[in-house]
Amino acid sequence: MVYPDTFEGFAVQSAETWTQPKRTEYTPRPFEDTDIDIKVIACGVCGSDVHTVTGGWGACPYPLVVGHEIVGHVVRVGSKATTGLKVGDRVGVGAQAFACLQCQQCKNDNEIYCKHQLDTYGATFPGGFVSQGGYASHVRVHEYFVFPIPDALDTKLVAPMLCAGATAFSPLYRNGAAPGKKVGIVGIGGIGHFGILFGKALGAEVWAISRSNAKKEDALNLGADGYIATQEKDWAAPHAMTFDLIVNCANSSKNFNLDDYLSLLDVNGKFINVGLPEGDGFQIHPFKMMGNAAVFGFSHIASRKEILYMLKLAAEKGIKPWIETVPVGEEGCGTALKRCHDNDVKYRFTLVDYEKAFN
């Protein structure tokens, strides 16, 4: 199969022009014998893409092709690849593209916490090559971070699972979301709506928690067992010490009274954050956590083991996230980034029509 020595993508050129990505040709890093090359057919648009290209999370190596919810077909397999993938397979790539695979964390299925982990885009690999993401014709990724996609999953629906879905799934799975457990999902957006879907798929009782009642109907249609609007007076009191786990997917900490949320937790209940707001984040006082021995923590994407199980579960349960498709291209990528920034989507975008864009 013939494919180019150079790839093409729609790259953001600067923080000032983040809504105007330009078609760009670039040379990927040298192909390693454990790499997989993928011809992209779809890519989700993540809030991380927006935080990155706007400079909200700090310095960015422009020009940069973002996108780490990638679905495509394998076009090249390294000679020492051992995961069994072959040319033509439909596969996915999430937010991680490399880890050492030798340290204690990697050997314990915690490669997402490897000190040597590198991101799918914006990371500097040996030789100075900056990784480029899925708003592109092709991507080159270490085989360990390439996942076979079950036939039952639709391409446009599975793409956002590879970051948003995985980010919601990991803390639910690791912290015991299961039958008999009561789980709260804070922030009903791109990640939060996956929290409802996967919380229910794992068998837990799931409550949606949002500022107003504006998303109540959506949350219940997604399968939530209950809904809490935090703008209502004394909203926390009826639910005090009743939750086993709360996963915070909110993208902002503005006017966020953390004490009220922590009061919802039963003894040894956990409040796990996956949203990454810009700015200074939360302030917390130990006295507010002692009354119920609350646990306050964070979670980062998902391991290979978790992603493979998540995809299997999604196929078995027929999980269908709420997706809007946008044709990939300069205009399409710019529009999707801008609308994602403005929270103008229910609840994820998937870029499609790659064959038309890249022939």
N, C-alpha and C positions, 0 to 999 in steps of 0.2 A: 504494500500500500504506500502510495506516494503522499508525503505531506511536507510542508515547507521547513527550511532550516531556520527561518524567522517566523515569529507569530505576529498576529495583529490583534489590537484591542482598542477599547475606547478609554483613553487615559485622561484623568484630571491633571491639568497643567499647574495649577496654583490654588491656594486657599481663596483667592479673590474670584476665581473663575470655576468654582466647584460645580456649578450647574451647567457647565459648557464643556463636557469631555470631548476630546478630539481623537479621531481615528489615528492610531500610532502603530508603527512597525517596530519591533524590538527583537533582540536576540536572547533566547532563554539561556539559563545556565547550562553548562555541558551535561549531556545525558550520562547518568550513572547506571551501573549494571543492576541496581535495585530500583530503578525508576520506572514509572508508567507515564506514557504520553496519552493525553485524552483530547479528542475533538469535542468541543463543548456544544451541547444542544439546548441547554437552559441554565439559568443561574438566578437564584433568589437575590433580592435587594435587602440588605440588612441595615439596621440602625448603625452598626459598627462602620459600615461604608461611609455613612454621613459624618459621624464623629471623626473619622480619619481624614477625609478629604477636605473638611472645613478647617482642620487644625484644632478642633475642639479637644482632642486627646493629646495634643502636643505636636512636635515636629513631624513632618511627613515627607518621604523621599519622592518628590514630584520629578517627572510625570509618573503617575501611578494608575495602574489598572486595578480596580478593587473588585470585590465579589468573591465570597467564600461559601456559597451554597450551590455548588457546581454539579451538574449532571451532564454526562457525555458518554461517548463510546471510546473504548481503548483502541489506539492505533499503533502502539509500540510497547513492548514489554521487555524489560531488562533481562539479560542472560542469567542473572542470579536471583531473580524474583521467585518467591516461594509461596505466594498467597493463592496461586491457582488461577489468576486472571488471565484472560486470553484476548487477542485482537477481536474486536466486535462486541465484547461484553458491555452492557450498560452499567455504568458505575457512578458513584458520587464522591465528592470531596468536600470536607467541611473547612473549619477555620484553622486547622493545623496541617503543616506540610512536612514537618521533620521533628525528630527527637533522637537522642543518642541510642535508645533501646537497650542500653547496657546498665544503667544505674538502678538503684533500688526502686525508685519510683516507677520507672518503665517496666521493670520485671514484675511489679505488683499491679499492672494494669492502670497505672496512674501516669502514663506518659504525658498527659496534659499538664502535669506539674513538673516535668523534667526541666532542669536548669538550662538545658541546651535546646529546648523546643523553639521552633521557628514557625512563623505564621504563613498562611497561604499567600498573603500579599503584604508587601511593605517590609519584609525581613531581608536582611543582608546575608547571603550565603557566602561560603568560601570563594575567593576570587572576586568578591565585590559585586556579585550579581544580586539585584534586588528582585525578590519574588513578585510575580504579577498574578492577578486573580482572574476571575471567571467572566468578566465583561470582555471576553476575548475569544479568538478562534480556537486556541488550544491552551492547555496547561500541562506542566511537567511536575510530577509529585512523587515522592518516595512511596513505594507500593503499600507500606503499612497504613498509610493514610488515604487509601483508595478503597471504597466499599462497594461490593456488588449490590445492585438494587433489585429487590424482589419483583418478579413480573407483575404482581398484582397492584403495584403502586404506579400511579400516573406520574409522568415526568414532571409536569408543571406543579403537581401537588407535593411531590417528594423533595423537590429542590430546597424549599425553606426549612424542611426538617433537619437539614445537614448542619445548620447552625442554630436557628431559633428553636427548632424542635429539640435538638440535642441539649441545648442550654437549659431548657425547661425540664427535660427528661432526667438528666443526671441527678440533680438534687432530690427529685421525687424518688427515684429508684434507690439512691444511696441512703436516704433518710427514712425509708420504711413506708412510703405511701402504698397502702394495701387495704384489703377488706378490714373493716373495724377501725380504721384510722380516719380522723377528720383533718382535712387539708385546706388551707386558705391560699388563694392565688391573688396577690396584690398587683394591680395594673393589668387591665384587659386590653392588651395591644398585641403586637406581633409575637412576642414571647409568651405573654400571659394567656393568650387564647390557646396556645399549645399546652400550657400548664393545665388548663381545664381538660382538654382532650386526653392528655396522657395520664393525668391524675385519675380520671374516670376509667381509662383503659387498664390501669393498675388495680382498680377495684376500690379506691378510697371514696369517702364522702367528700365532695369538693364544693367549697364556697368561693365565689368570686367577690373580691373586695375592691371597690373603686370609689372615686371621690363623690360622684353623683349617681343618679339613677339612669343616666343617659345610655349606659351599656347593659342595663339589666336584661332587656329582652334578648340581646345578643348572647349574653352569658348563659341564660337559661336554655336558649336554642342550641348552644354548644354542649350542653349537658350538665351544667352546674346544678347542684342540689339546693343551693341557697345563694343569697346576694346581700351584701352589706354596702351601704352608701355612707362614707365617712363624713360627709357634710351634714348629716343629720345630727341633731343634738343628742349627746350622750350615747352615741352609736356603739361604743365599745362595751358598755355596761352589761347588756343582755348576753354577751358572748364571752365574758371574762373566764379565763382558764378553761376553755373548752376545746382548743385546737392542739393537735399533736405536732403539726408542722405548718409553717407559713413560708411560702416562697415569694419573695419580693421581686417582681419583674418590672417595677416602675422605672421609668427613664428619667425621673426628676425627684430630687429630694426637697424641693421648694414647698414650704408650708406642710411638711411631713412630720407629724407629731409621733415620733418613734415610740415614746412611752405608751401611748394608747395601743399600738400594735403589739408590743411586747406583753401587755396585760391580757391579751387573748390566749396566750400560751398556757397549756396545762403544765404541771410540774415536769421539768426536764424537756419541755417542748422546745422546738428549734425554729429560729427565724433565719432563713437562708437567703442571701441576696445574690441575684444574678444580673439585675440591671446595673449599668455603669454610668450614672449621671456625671456630667461635667461638673467641675467645681470641687469644693472641699468635702462633699459627702456628709455623713452623719456624725453627730456628736452624741455620746452615750455616757450615762453615769452608772457605776456599778450598783448603786442602791436600787435602781429601777429594775434590775435583773435578779435581785436576791429573793424577792417575794415569791417567785415561782421557779427559781433555779433555771431561768431561761438560758438558752444557748444561742449566741449571735454569731453567724458565720457567713461564709461566701462560697461560691461555686464557680468553676470555670469550664465552659463547654462540656464535652463528654469524651470518654475514652473510646478506643476502637471497640472494645468488648461491649460497652454500653450502646454505641451507635448501631452495631450489628443487631443487638437485641431489640432496640427501639424500632428499627426497620422491620424486623420480623413481627413484632407486636402490632405495628401500624398496618401491615399487610393482613394479619389475622383478624384484627378488629375493624378493618375497613375505615381507618381514621382518615378524615378529609378536612384538612385545614381550609380556611377561607382565603382564597387566592385571587388576585387580579393579575392578568398577564399584560405585558408591555413589549412591543417589538424592540429587540436590541438595536442600538444605533446611537449616533450622537444625540439626536433629539430624545429618543426613548430613554436612554440612560440618564440624561440630564433631568428629564421630567420625573422619572421615578425617584431619583435622589431628592429633588426638591419636594415632591409630595410626601416622601418618607419623612423628611425633615419637618414638614408641617403636620404630620400625623393625619394625612389625608389618604388613608387606605384602610380597608377592612379585609384582612389584617396583615397581609404580606403581598409583595410584588414578586412575580417571576418573569424574568426576561426570556423571550422566546424568539422564534423565527431566525435562528442563527444561520441556517442554510441560505436564507435570502441575503443576510448581511455579509457573509464571508464566502459564499459560492463554493 
